Amino acid sequence: SSTGHMIIGSTIMGIAQDEFVKVFTVAIQFGAILSVLVLYWKRFLQSFDFYVKLLYAFIPAVIAGLLFKDYIDLLLENVLVVGVMLLLGGVVFLFIERWVPGGTDTGPQPLTAKQAVI
């Protein structure tokens, strides 16, 4: 969602989506990812199996990203699409928190390779 907010914010402020802004967006996301790694590093060291399943989940995302790169780029340039997706994502989160039982974090759960790919 932070990328979506940056896209909307830069549009509101009249900042063109040039290469610098795109690189800045990626760089700022790296900082967010790094903060998660620093905060949860002990959890990440608990199981090698987690990384294998993460790789399984990553591969389809890379393939989809490569196949649909131009379409994804086109959608991310449309502020209306980004705003609607942020709104829909928020509604989905609210729905899950309200109607799906067991919304508390109980730590890492067992995950099969098939579930990781899906």
N, C-alpha and C positions, 0 to 999 in steps of 0.2 A: 504494500500500500504506500510505502514511502516514495517509491518511484512515481507512482500515480500522482501523489500529492506534489512532488517536485515538478512534474509535467504541467499540472494545472496551475501551480503557483508561478512558474516561469511564464506561462501564457498570460496570466492576469497582470503580471508586472511588465509584460511586453518584451521579454527576453527571448531572442531567437534561438531555435533549437539547432545551433551549429555544432561542429565537432567538439569544441571545448566544453559545451554544456553536456553533451553526451558522455564525454570522458569524465567530467566532474560527477555526473550521476553514478557512473560505475565506481569511481573512486570512493564516493561517500558510502555506497553500499558495501564496499570492502571493509570499511570501518565498522559498519554494523555487524557484518559477519564475524569480524575479528573479535568484537566485544562478546559475542555469543561463545566463541571458542575459548576466550579467557575465562568467562563466567562458568562454563560447564566442562572444562577440560578433564576433570576427574571422571565424569560420566562417559566421555568419549574414549577413555582408556580402558573401560570395563570390558569391552568385548570386540574382538576382531571381526566377529560375525556381523556386527553392525555395519562395518565398512563395506563388506562384501554386498550386503543388501542395499546399502546406499548406492553402490556402483550399479547394481541391478536397476534401481529406480532412476538413476542418472542417465543411463544409456537411452531409454525411450524418449526422455526429455530432449536430449541432444539431437536425436534423429528427427523428432518433430520440429525442433528449432531450426535445423538445417533445411528441412523440406519446406517449411512455411515462413522462412525468414522475411521475405519481402512482404508477405501479408501481415505478419506480426509488426514489422516496422511501420507499415501503413496504418494499422490500428492504433499503435502507440503515438502516432502523430495527430490523431483525432481526439481532441480534448473532450468532446461529448462522449465518445466511446469510453475513454478512461474514467470519466466521472460516473457514468452509468455502471461500469464494472466495479468501481469502488463502492457505490451504493448497494449493488446486488451482493457483493462480498460481505458487506456489513450486515445485511439482512440475513444472509446464510449463517453468519456467526451468531447472530441473535437467536435464530431458530434453533441452532444446535445447542446453545447454552440453555435455552428455555425448555426444549422438548425432548432432548436426548438424555436419558438417565446416565448417571456416573460421570459428570462433567469435571471431576477433580483429577489432577495429575497424580498418578500413582507410580510414576517413573516409567522406564522403558518396558514395553510389553513385547512378548514373543511375536516375531514376524516371520512369515515364510518368504522364500524367494519370490514366489508367485505374487504375494501381496505387495512386495516391494516394487515389482514391475508395474502392477496395476496402479 
